[in-house]
Amino acid sequence: MNVRVLWFVLALGLLVPAAAQAPVTVHDVGLSTPESVLYVPSADVYLVSNIAGAPLDKDGNGFIARMAPDGSILELKWIDGTAPGVALDAPKGMAVADGVLYVADITALRMFDASSGAPLGSVEVPGSTFLNDVAAGADGSVYVTDSGLDAQFQPTGTDAIYRYAGGQLEPVIGGPELDHPNGVTVLPSGALLVVPYGGSKAMYEVEGGSIVRSRLLPVGQLDGVVLLPGGDVLVSSWGASAVVRVSLDGSAVTVASDAPAPADIGYDSSRHQLLIPLFNDDAVRIVPLG
């Protein structure tokens, strides 16, 4: 097409931009109750935690898969709870800090080499019942939520957030006002942004051991939360079977619908893709955000 013809086509508005890439759902590949998807930029890979059973069964059969960004499985049981020397029951949220992969596993925070998957030990969280999500701060501190639920998703009264740093575990905040804290991320200010699985439909910030700000959302039964460049956040909702994007001005728009039981979502910062573990469907949905 020569320049004159191209100008004429543009002037008539006939040059249509390429269609946005469609979501891809990865299923029938061996995933088993996937709870969390984590993008690891240094390896350009997705890690998928698989409960492989009930969320609170200490059965030693949980595993973590390595998935390529196109959805192909690189290694289904990269970390395998049934392997000798590996402890992994029902892995949920994950985070990487200083080359260590931290995994929430019922009442323990498991640690693995983020490159090789080799086990590096674990820390029991006394009094916890349902460790759920993990987030890493810029200083290498790691935070883990206890949703305070039992196997029937009834309250246990252990709702809390813990901090692990320098080999020491300490409580950050606890109490029923946390409303079964689930997803957590660390804001640039150092405050924690938390989304609860309870009925309040509010995400909130924790700073200095107190809830300092909260914001009502149009959806409830919240699970995962991801901070985007620029300050917007993505939040998954079991109540709405959707993922919403919450802007700095407080407005919320749905970016993924028809996503039943969307658990601890991830974000591929290299490709601007939302990663949704479909808890009950043994699948992961990859959603380009445009």
N, C-alpha and C positions, 0 to 999 in steps of 0.2 A: 504494500500500500504506500503510494507516494505521499509527500507532505500535503499537497493540495487536497487530495481525496481524504486524508486523515482529518484535516481541518474541517472539511465539509461534514464528515460523519460526526465529529465532536459537536459542531454547531447545531446539528439536528438532534443531538442527544441520543444518538443511536448506538454509541459505543457503551455496552453494558459491562460493568465490572464483574470480575470472576465471582462466582458464588462462594459464600463462606463454607469452610470445611465442615462436614457433618460430624456429629458425635459418633464415637465408636464404642460399642459395648463388648468387652472381652469376657466370654463365658465358655463353659465346657472345656476348660484348660486345667482343671484340677484344684482350683481355688475352693476353700472350704470355710464358710462363714468369715469372709474378709471384713476386718473392722477398721483398718487404717491404711492409707496410702501416703507414702512420704517420697518426695522428690529429692534426690541427692545430687546436687549440681556437679560435684567433683568427679563423680562416676557417670553422670548423665544417665541415671537409672531410677526406676521406681521400685520402692520396697513396699510389699503388701503383707501386713500381718494377718494371719489366719488362725482363728480360734479353734476350728476343727472340732466343734462340739458345742456344749453349753458354755456361756460366758464365765461361769464361776467354777467349772469342773477342774480340779487339779489332777488332770489325767496324763500329763506329760506328752501330749501329742500335738501341741501347737507348732506352727512353723511360719517362717517368713520367706516369701518368694521374691525373686528379682525379675522385674519386668522391663522390657525395652520401651522407649517412648511410643513405638508404633503398636504396642499392646502384645507383642510376642513375649512368651515366657523364656527368660534366659536360664533360670534355674528355679524349679518349683519349690524345692525344700533347701534353699540356700542355708538357712538356719533351721535345724530339725530337732524338735523336742524329744524325738525318739532316739537320737544319736547318742552314743556314749559321751558322757561329760557335759552334755547340754541340758540345761533346765529351762523348759518353756512349756507352760500349760495352756493358757488362753490369752495370747498376746493381743494388746489393743494399741493405744497410742504410742508413737515413736518420735524421737528427735535425735539429732546428731550434734555433739559438742566436743570439740578438741579431738576429733578422730574416733570418738566412742559413740556407738549406737545405744541409746537408752530406750527400753521397752517397758511399758506398764503391763504387769502380769498378775492380776488378782490382788495379791497383798505384797508383791515384791517388785522392785525396780531392777530389771535385768540389764546387764551391760555386755556388749559385744564389740569386737573390732569392726569399725565401720567399713573397712576395706576388705577384710578376709572373712568376717562373720565369726571369727573365733571367740568363744566365751571368755569374758573378763570378770565374771563374778556377778553377785547380786546383793541388794540391800533389802532386807525385810522392813516394811513400814508397820510398826506396831499399832494395833487397834484398827487398821484399815479393813475394809470389806470389798471394795470394788474400785481398785485403781483403774483409771480410764484413759486420760490423755497426758501427754508429755510435751513440754516446750523448753527450748533452750534460750537463755539470755546471751547478750553480747559478751558478758564477762565469763561465760562458760558455766554459769549456774543452770541447774535443771529443775524444772517445776513439774509436779505430778498432781493430778486431781484424784480425790476419792469421792465417787458419786454417792456413797452412802446408801447402797441398795443391796438387797439379797438376791437369791437366785430367781425369785418370783417378781423382781423389780419392786419390792416393797421397802420402805425406809428402814435403815438400820441405825440412823442417828450419828453416823461417822463422817458426815459431809465435811470435807477439809481440802486444803491445798498445802503441799509440802515443798520445801526447797532442799535440793541436794547440791552441795558444793564442798570442795576440799575434803571429800570423804566423810562429810558430816551431813546428817539428815535433821531438818528442823521444821516444825509447823509454821506456816505463814498465817493461816486463818482457818477457823473451823466454826461450825454452827449451822442450824437449820436455815438461817437467812441465805445461805449459799444455794439452796434450792436444788440440790443434787448436781454439783458442778461437773460438767463434762468436758467440752473442748476448752483449751487454753492456749493463748499465744502471748508473747512478750512485746509490748509496744516500745517504740523508740525512747520513750520517757523512762522506761524501766518498769512501768506499771503493768499488771497482768490484765488482759482482756479475757473474760470468762463467759461461756454460754452454758446455761443449765438445762438439764433434761426434765426438770420439774415443770410446774404449770404456770410460772410467772410470765412467760413470753418476753423476758427481759435479759439482755446481755449487760454485763457490768464490769467495772474496772476495780481492781484491788491494788491498793498502794499503802505502804506502811502498816500492813495488817488489818486494814479496814476497807469496806466497800465505799468508794469515793464518788462514783458516777454510775448511773444505769440508764439504759435506753430501751423503751418498749419496741418490740418488733411485731409485725403482723402475723407471725408464725410461732409455733411452740414445739415442745419436745425437741430441744436443740441438741445437736451432737458435736459437729466439728466446726472449727473457726480458723480462717486463714487471713492473714494481713497481706494486702496487695501493695505494690509500689504506689505511692501517692496517698495512702491512708484509708482507702476503702477496705471493707472486709467482706469475705464470703462466709456464709453460715448455712449449715445443713439442718434441715428440719424433718423429723419423722412425722410430725403432725401434719405437715403439708406435702410430704413426699416430694420435696423440692430443695433447691439451693438458692438462696437469695444473696444479692449483692447490696450491701448497706453503704451508702455514700456518707461523706463527711457531714452533709447537711441533714442527715437522718433519714433520707428517703431510702426505700428498699424496693428493688425490682427482682423479679424471678429470672435467673439465668439458666436454670435447669429444672424442668418439671417432669412429671411421670417418673420419679426416681424413688421407688418405695424403699423405706428403711435405709436412707443415705447416712452412712456412719461418719467416721473421722476423715473428712476430705483433705486432699492435698492440692498443691499448686505447682505446676511446671513453669518456673520463671523464664526458662529459655524459649519456650514455645507459647507462652500465655495460655496454658491449658488447665482446666479444672479436672481434678481426679476424684471420682466418687466411688467408694466401695459400697456395693449394694449388698448389705449384710445378709439378707434372706435369699438372695438369688445366686450366691457364689459367683459374683461377677464384679467387674470394675468398668465404670463408664468414663471415657475420656472425652471431655467437652471443650472444644476450642472456644475461647472467649472473644475472638475477633480482634 
